Amino acid sequence: MMSSKTTLPTAQTALPGRSTPLPTDEVHFVSGRPLKGPHPEGFQTAIFGMGCFWGVERKFWSVPGVWVTSVGYSGGITPNPTYEETCTGLTGQTEVVQVVFNPDEISYAELLKTFWEGHDPTQGMRQGNDIGSTYRSAIYYLDEDQRQQAEASRDAYQAALTAAGRGTITTEITQAGPYYFAEGYHQGYLAKNPNGYCGIGGTGVVCPIGVGVDA
């Protein structure tokens, strides 16, 4: 079972999923803003995987300039997976947070800084005690500009990690595919459950935004 959780499935071994989206919240539990839009004109979207998405979402919904966040699954094969299915490792999906933000108030590069400093991107198919491909570190870029910024920030942060005697970044950086909203009880989870589990934690190494990254 551990092997299946840490090894990405193939199209032949992945779970079949379903054609219909899972029921989810319509609005954000904290802000009351619509999870699926419409969003204000000119706002942009980012997708990050940093381990258990409960704590990751709380981290981003607290950032000034972020309009709304949601949690979901992306980067894998199985369409519209359930949480239980993703936990098997047989969907290929990552637990991710979708961040809709106002670029006039916060830049994508600044969100990348929050991403890198908010977790340990050197752990492969895990994040702390959470083990499995669903917890892998990932940036799913929406356009070429995001790709360039993500890769530049990775290189800058790797230099900082190396200088601090830390390991090699294992973060997956790839073009975003479908984003599947997670079930309603996961949305805004740590606002609904203030004493709930939050397994994310950073390395303590500062991400040098501005070094090879346009902030």
LUMDREN-404369 format. One record per residue (C-alpha): residue in one letter; x, y, z. Coordinates in pm, 1 decimal. Example, Ala and Ser with C-alpha at 12.3 -4.5 7.8 and 13.67 -1.06 7.14 Angstrom:
2
+------+----------+----------+----------+
| code |        x |        y |        z |
+------+----------+----------+----------+
|    A |   1230.0 |   -450.0 |    780.0 |
|    S |   1367.0 |   -106.0 |    714.0 |
+------+----------+----------+----------+
% end
This chain:
215
+------+----------+----------+----------+
| code |        x |        y |        z |
+------+----------+----------+----------+
|    M |      0.0 |      0.0 |      0.0 |
|    M |    282.3 |    241.1 |     83.7 |
|    S |    437.0 |    178.0 |   -257.8 |
|    S |    108.2 |    257.7 |   -432.2 |
|    K |     77.2 |    579.0 |   -234.3 |
|    T |    422.1 |    704.9 |   -331.8 |
|    T |    430.2 |    582.4 |   -692.6 |
|    L |    230.3 |    769.3 |   -954.7 |
|    P |    -22.6 |    549.7 |  -1135.0 |
|    T |    -43.0 |    498.6 |  -1509.9 |
|    A |   -352.7 |    543.2 |  -1723.1 |
|    Q |   -401.3 |    165.3 |  -1689.5 |
|    T |   -370.6 |    152.6 |  -1310.1 |
|    A |   -544.1 |    478.9 |  -1215.0 |
|    L |   -892.3 |    473.8 |  -1066.5 |
|    P |  -1168.6 |    554.9 |  -1318.8 |
|    G |  -1327.0 |    845.0 |  -1130.6 |
|    R |  -1647.8 |    997.2 |  -1262.7 |
|    S |  -1776.2 |   1242.0 |  -1520.0 |
|    T |  -1975.1 |   1460.5 |  -1278.9 |
|    P |  -1816.3 |   1707.8 |  -1032.8 |
|    L |  -1840.0 |   1638.3 |   -661.9 |
|    P |  -2083.1 |   1851.7 |   -458.8 |
|    T |  -1897.2 |   2138.6 |   -293.1 |
|    D |  -1954.0 |   2474.5 |   -125.5 |
|    E |  -2082.5 |   2755.5 |   -342.3 |
|    V |  -1916.5 |   3036.5 |   -146.1 |
|    H |  -1607.9 |   3063.8 |     72.2 |
|    F |  -1681.4 |   2999.0 |    438.9 |
|    V |  -1472.0 |   3298.1 |    552.1 |
|    S |  -1516.4 |   3564.1 |    283.1 |
|    G |  -1853.1 |   3464.5 |    139.3 |
|    R |  -1714.8 |   3504.1 |   -212.7 |
|    P |  -1809.5 |   3253.9 |   -484.3 |
|    L |  -1564.5 |   2965.0 |   -514.3 |
|    K |  -1631.0 |   2908.5 |   -883.2 |
|    G |  -1680.4 |   3270.9 |   -985.2 |
|    P |  -1759.9 |   3496.1 |  -1140.9 |
|    H |  -1448.4 |   3675.9 |  -1020.0 |
|    P |  -1366.6 |   4042.5 |  -1081.7 |
|    E |  -1228.2 |   4126.5 |  -1423.7 |
|    G |   -849.3 |   4124.0 |  -1442.0 |
|    F |   -802.6 |   3893.2 |  -1143.9 |
|    Q |   -566.5 |   3598.2 |  -1191.3 |
|    T |   -544.1 |   3240.4 |  -1068.3 |
|    A |   -260.8 |   3034.7 |   -919.7 |
|    I |   -254.9 |   2666.3 |   -821.1 |
|    F |    -20.0 |   2529.4 |   -554.7 |
|    G |     32.9 |   2193.2 |   -384.7 |
|    M |    210.7 |   2204.5 |    -47.0 |
|    G |     87.6 |   1900.0 |    142.8 |
|    C |   -242.8 |   1871.9 |    330.6 |
|    F |   -460.3 |   2136.0 |    169.9 |
|    W |   -642.9 |   2238.4 |    488.5 |
|    G |   -350.9 |   2435.6 |    628.5 |
|    V |   -234.9 |   2553.1 |    288.7 |
|    E |   -570.2 |   2713.1 |    213.8 |
|    R |   -572.8 |   2898.9 |    545.4 |
|    K |   -225.2 |   3029.7 |    473.1 |
|    F |   -334.2 |   3177.5 |    139.6 |
|    W |   -678.0 |   3309.9 |    233.7 |
|    S |   -498.6 |   3526.1 |    492.6 |
|    V |   -272.9 |   3693.9 |    233.4 |
|    P |   -373.7 |   4052.4 |    143.2 |
|    G |   -469.5 |   4074.9 |   -223.1 |
|    V |   -608.0 |   3721.3 |   -238.8 |
|    W |   -974.3 |   3735.0 |   -344.4 |
|    V |  -1083.6 |   3378.9 |   -278.4 |
|    T |   -930.5 |   3035.5 |   -223.9 |
|    S |  -1057.7 |   2682.7 |   -268.3 |
|    V |   -917.5 |   2335.3 |   -223.7 |
|    G |   -918.6 |   2062.9 |   -484.8 |
|    Y |   -728.6 |   1801.8 |   -677.1 |
|    S |   -502.8 |   1849.5 |   -980.0 |
|    G |   -200.2 |   1710.1 |  -1158.1 |
|    G |   -325.7 |   1355.2 |  -1195.5 |
|    I |   -531.3 |   1118.0 |  -1406.8 |
|    T |   -858.3 |   1030.3 |  -1230.9 |
|    P |  -1136.4 |   1280.1 |  -1309.6 |
|    N |  -1345.5 |   1421.8 |  -1023.5 |
|    P |  -1181.7 |   1205.0 |   -757.0 |
|    T |  -1306.6 |   1178.8 |   -401.9 |
|    Y |  -1082.0 |   1251.4 |   -106.6 |
|    E |  -1075.7 |    883.7 |    -17.5 |
|    E |   -969.8 |    794.4 |   -371.2 |
|    T |   -683.3 |   1045.7 |   -373.9 |
|    C |   -556.0 |    909.0 |    -44.2 |
|    T |   -495.8 |    570.4 |   -208.2 |
|    G |   -237.2 |    723.6 |   -442.2 |
|    L |   -421.1 |    569.3 |   -736.9 |
|    T |   -550.7 |    893.0 |   -889.5 |
|    G |   -220.1 |   1073.3 |   -947.2 |
|    Q |   -387.7 |   1386.8 |   -813.3 |
|    T |   -225.4 |   1630.1 |   -574.3 |
|    E |   -405.8 |   1810.5 |   -293.7 |
|    V |   -392.0 |   2169.2 |   -414.8 |
|    V |   -521.0 |   2516.2 |   -337.4 |
|    Q |   -655.7 |   2740.9 |   -610.6 |
|    V |   -582.9 |   3105.7 |   -536.3 |
|    V |   -771.0 |   3386.0 |   -713.9 |
|    F |   -586.1 |   3712.9 |   -659.1 |
|    N |   -582.4 |   4079.6 |   -754.3 |
|    P |   -252.0 |   4142.9 |   -938.2 |
|    D |   -278.8 |   4512.6 |   -851.4 |
|    E |   -248.8 |   4421.7 |   -483.1 |
|    I |    -20.7 |   4117.3 |   -485.1 |
|    S |    203.9 |   3970.3 |   -750.6 |
|    Y |    239.9 |   3608.4 |   -854.5 |
|    A |    601.2 |   3627.8 |   -737.9 |
|    E |    487.0 |   3723.9 |   -388.6 |
|    L |    252.5 |   3425.0 |   -386.5 |
|    L |    549.6 |   3209.7 |   -485.6 |
|    K |    736.0 |   3342.3 |   -182.8 |
|    T |    447.2 |   3229.5 |     38.6 |
|    F |    453.6 |   2893.5 |   -138.5 |
|    W |    824.0 |   2824.6 |    -92.2 |
|    E |    843.1 |   2947.3 |    267.2 |
|    G |    520.4 |   2776.2 |    373.3 |
|    H |    636.2 |   2415.4 |    335.7 |
|    D |    943.3 |   2198.1 |    282.0 |
|    P |    977.6 |   2145.3 |    -94.6 |
|    T |   1259.0 |   1889.1 |    -64.9 |
|    Q |   1065.3 |   1586.4 |     60.7 |
|    G |    946.7 |   1413.1 |   -255.5 |
|    M |    618.5 |   1226.0 |   -215.3 |
|    R |    544.0 |   1354.0 |    132.3 |
|    Q |    510.8 |   1655.7 |    354.5 |
|    G |    620.5 |   1584.9 |    708.9 |
|    N |    424.8 |   1289.8 |    846.5 |
|    D |    183.2 |   1299.9 |    551.6 |
|    I |    316.3 |   1040.1 |    308.2 |
|    G |    195.8 |    982.3 |    -46.9 |
|    S |    189.0 |   1134.3 |   -392.3 |
|    T |   -113.7 |   1343.7 |   -303.6 |
|    Y |    107.1 |   1544.4 |    -66.2 |
|    R |    383.1 |   1622.2 |   -315.8 |
|    S |    500.4 |   1978.3 |   -368.9 |
|    A |    367.5 |   2122.4 |   -694.3 |
|    I |    319.9 |   2442.2 |   -891.4 |
|    Y |     72.5 |   2418.8 |  -1177.3 |
|    Y |    123.2 |   2723.0 |  -1396.6 |
|    L |   -153.2 |   2881.0 |  -1602.2 |
|    D |     57.4 |   3060.8 |  -1863.4 |
|    E |    413.3 |   3111.2 |  -1984.4 |
|    D |    478.4 |   3403.4 |  -1751.7 |
|    Q |    385.4 |   3193.5 |  -1449.3 |
|    R |    609.4 |   2912.3 |  -1572.7 |
|    Q |    908.4 |   3142.5 |  -1603.9 |
|    Q |    849.6 |   3297.4 |  -1263.3 |
|    A |    798.0 |   2959.2 |  -1098.8 |
|    E |   1120.5 |   2816.7 |  -1241.6 |
|    A |   1319.9 |   3129.9 |  -1157.5 |
|    S |   1188.5 |   3128.3 |   -801.1 |
|    R |   1276.0 |   2759.4 |   -766.6 |
|    D |   1634.6 |   2826.0 |   -873.4 |
|    A |   1662.8 |   3121.9 |   -638.4 |
|    Y |   1520.7 |   2926.1 |   -347.1 |
|    Q |   1742.9 |   2626.5 |   -420.8 |
|    A |   2045.3 |   2852.8 |   -390.1 |
|    A |   1918.3 |   2973.3 |    -52.5 |
|    L |   1846.8 |   2617.9 |     64.6 |
|    T |   2189.6 |   2497.9 |    -47.2 |
|    A |   2355.2 |   2783.4 |    137.9 |
|    A |   2162.4 |   2679.2 |    448.8 |
|    G |   2272.8 |   2317.0 |    412.2 |
|    R |   1930.8 |   2192.0 |    308.2 |
|    G |   1837.6 |   1940.2 |     38.7 |
|    T |   1731.2 |   1949.6 |   -325.3 |
|    I |   1392.1 |   2080.9 |   -429.9 |
|    T |   1158.6 |   1809.8 |   -561.3 |
|    T |    870.5 |   2041.8 |   -653.9 |
|    E |    678.1 |   1948.3 |   -966.8 |
|    I |    640.6 |   2250.1 |  -1197.3 |
|    T |    413.2 |   2176.9 |  -1490.0 |
|    Q |    128.5 |   2325.3 |  -1690.6 |
|    A |   -204.1 |   2315.5 |  -1512.2 |
|    G |   -454.6 |   2057.5 |  -1622.9 |
|    P |   -808.5 |   2017.4 |  -1491.5 |
|    Y |   -877.7 |   2143.7 |  -1140.8 |
|    Y |  -1139.8 |   1943.2 |   -952.6 |
|    F |  -1303.5 |   2109.2 |   -652.0 |
|    A |  -1284.7 |   1901.3 |   -335.4 |
|    E |  -1591.0 |   1807.5 |   -134.1 |
|    G |  -1766.8 |   2081.0 |     60.1 |
|    Y |  -1644.3 |   1971.9 |    402.4 |
|    H |  -1283.9 |   2036.0 |    293.9 |
|    Q |  -1349.9 |   2394.6 |    182.4 |
|    G |  -1240.0 |   2644.3 |    450.4 |
|    Y |  -1177.2 |   2343.8 |    673.1 |
|    L |   -970.8 |   2514.8 |    943.5 |
|    A |  -1224.1 |   2796.7 |    973.7 |
|    K |  -1502.5 |   2541.9 |   1016.2 |
|    N |  -1281.3 |   2332.1 |   1247.9 |
|    P |  -1044.2 |   2572.6 |   1430.3 |
|    N |   -873.4 |   2289.3 |   1619.5 |
|    G |   -835.4 |   2074.3 |   1308.5 |
|    Y |   -515.0 |   1916.3 |   1184.3 |
|    C |   -258.5 |   2133.7 |   1006.3 |
|    G |     52.3 |   1946.0 |    900.5 |
|    I |    240.2 |   2205.5 |    698.0 |
|    G |    559.1 |   2378.2 |    807.4 |
|    G |    842.4 |   2557.6 |    634.1 |
|    T |   1218.0 |   2516.1 |    636.6 |
|    G |   1286.0 |   2849.7 |    800.8 |
|    V |   1487.5 |   2954.6 |    494.4 |
|    V |   1377.4 |   3284.8 |    340.2 |
|    C |   1287.0 |   3283.3 |    -29.0 |
|    P |   1488.0 |   3563.4 |   -192.6 |
|    I |   1215.0 |   3719.5 |   -405.3 |
|    G |   1388.8 |   3967.1 |   -633.7 |
|    V |   1678.9 |   3731.7 |   -708.3 |
|    G |   1587.6 |   3610.0 |  -1053.2 |
|    V |   1220.2 |   3680.1 |   -980.6 |
|    D |   1023.7 |   3986.6 |  -1080.3 |
|    A |    832.0 |   4089.2 |   -768.7 |
+------+----------+----------+----------+
% end
